[in-house]
Amino acid sequence: MYRSRSTLPMMNCKQATSLLSQRQERPLTQVERLSLRFHLMMCSGCRNFSRQMESLRAMSRGYAKGGASTTHAEREQRDKP
């Protein structure tokens, strides 16, 4: 079977979540970014994992800066009329 150089390798969820973790620590290569983007377009579970990682990172940064440590559920409860 012939594979052209422009073909992106198919990524499974384990590889995708690994890259999502790694991109917190290092820049991904262009091939890694494109493969991950393609996987995320097709996989709702990994998209959800990616959003959760971004939320955790934002909360961690806020906590490190001395911000409020309330959870989303606590803010929703507090903001109810």
C-alpha positions as a Markdown table, in Angstrom:
| # | Residue | x | y | z |
|---|---|---|---|---|
| 1 | Met | 0.0 | 0.0 | 0.0 |
| 2 | Tyr | 1.4 | 3.4 | -1.0 |
| 3 | Arg | 1.2 | 6.3 | 1.4 |
| 4 | Ser | 1.9 | 9.8 | 0.2 |
| 5 | Arg | 3.9 | 12.2 | 2.4 |
| 6 | Ser | 0.8 | 14.4 | 2.7 |
| 7 | Thr | -1.2 | 11.8 | 4.5 |
| 8 | Leu | -1.6 | 12.4 | 8.2 |
| 9 | Pro | -1.3 | 9.4 | 10.4 |
| 10 | Met | -4.6 | 8.3 | 12.0 |
| 11 | Met | -4.5 | 8.9 | 15.7 |
| 12 | Asn | -6.3 | 6.9 | 18.4 |
| 13 | Cys | -7.7 | 8.4 | 21.6 |
| 14 | Lys | -4.7 | 7.3 | 23.7 |
| 15 | Gln | -2.3 | 9.1 | 21.4 |
| 16 | Ala | -4.6 | 12.2 | 21.3 |
| 17 | Thr | -4.9 | 12.5 | 25.0 |
| 18 | Ser | -1.1 | 12.1 | 25.3 |
| 19 | Leu | -0.6 | 15.0 | 22.9 |
| 20 | Leu | -3.1 | 17.1 | 24.6 |
| 21 | Ser | -1.1 | 16.6 | 27.8 |
| 22 | Gln | 2.2 | 17.2 | 26.1 |
| 23 | Arg | 1.1 | 20.5 | 24.5 |
| 24 | Gln | 0.9 | 21.9 | 28.0 |
| 25 | Glu | 4.6 | 21.5 | 28.3 |
| 26 | Arg | 6.0 | 21.9 | 24.8 |
| 27 | Pro | 5.1 | 23.1 | 21.3 |
| 28 | Leu | 3.7 | 20.4 | 19.1 |
| 29 | Thr | 5.1 | 19.8 | 15.6 |
| 30 | Gln | 3.0 | 20.8 | 12.7 |
| 31 | Val | 2.2 | 17.1 | 11.9 |
| 32 | Glu | 1.2 | 16.6 | 15.6 |
| 33 | Arg | -1.0 | 19.7 | 15.6 |
| 34 | Leu | -2.8 | 18.7 | 12.3 |
| 35 | Ser | -3.2 | 15.1 | 13.4 |
| 36 | Leu | -4.6 | 16.2 | 16.7 |
| 37 | Arg | -6.9 | 18.7 | 15.1 |
| 38 | Phe | -8.3 | 16.1 | 12.7 |
| 39 | His | -8.8 | 13.6 | 15.6 |
| 40 | Leu | -10.6 | 16.3 | 17.7 |
| 41 | Met | -13.0 | 17.0 | 14.8 |
| 42 | Met | -14.2 | 13.4 | 14.9 |
| 43 | Cys | -14.0 | 12.5 | 18.5 |
| 44 | Ser | -16.3 | 14.2 | 21.0 |
| 45 | Gly | -14.7 | 12.4 | 24.0 |
| 46 | Cys | -11.3 | 13.9 | 23.2 |
| 47 | Arg | -12.8 | 17.3 | 22.6 |
| 48 | Asn | -14.4 | 17.1 | 26.0 |
| 49 | Phe | -11.0 | 16.0 | 27.5 |
| 50 | Ser | -9.3 | 19.0 | 25.8 |
| 51 | Arg | -11.9 | 21.5 | 27.2 |
| 52 | Gln | -11.5 | 20.0 | 30.7 |
| 53 | Met | -7.7 | 20.3 | 30.5 |
| 54 | Glu | -8.0 | 24.0 | 29.5 |
| 55 | Ser | -10.5 | 24.6 | 32.3 |
| 56 | Leu | -8.2 | 23.0 | 34.8 |
| 57 | Arg | -5.2 | 25.0 | 33.6 |
| 58 | Ala | -7.2 | 28.2 | 33.8 |
| 59 | Met | -8.3 | 27.3 | 37.4 |
| 60 | Ser | -4.8 | 26.5 | 38.4 |
| 61 | Arg | -3.5 | 29.8 | 37.0 |
| 62 | Gly | -6.2 | 31.6 | 38.8 |
| 63 | Tyr | -5.5 | 29.8 | 42.1 |
| 64 | Ala | -1.8 | 30.5 | 41.7 |
| 65 | Lys | -2.5 | 34.2 | 41.3 |
| 66 | Gly | -4.6 | 34.2 | 44.5 |
| 67 | Gly | -8.0 | 34.2 | 42.7 |
| 68 | Ala | -11.2 | 32.7 | 43.9 |
| 69 | Ser | -11.2 | 29.0 | 44.2 |
| 70 | Thr | -14.9 | 28.4 | 43.6 |
| 71 | Thr | -16.1 | 25.7 | 41.2 |
| 72 | His | -18.4 | 26.2 | 38.3 |
| 73 | Ala | -21.3 | 24.6 | 40.2 |
| 74 | Glu | -20.7 | 26.9 | 43.2 |
| 75 | Arg | -20.7 | 30.0 | 40.9 |
| 76 | Glu | -23.9 | 28.8 | 39.3 |
| 77 | Gln | -25.6 | 28.2 | 42.7 |
| 78 | Arg | -24.4 | 31.6 | 43.9 |
| 79 | Asp | -25.7 | 33.4 | 40.7 |
| 80 | Lys | -29.2 | 31.9 | 40.8 |
| 81 | Pro | -31.9 | 34.5 | 41.3 |
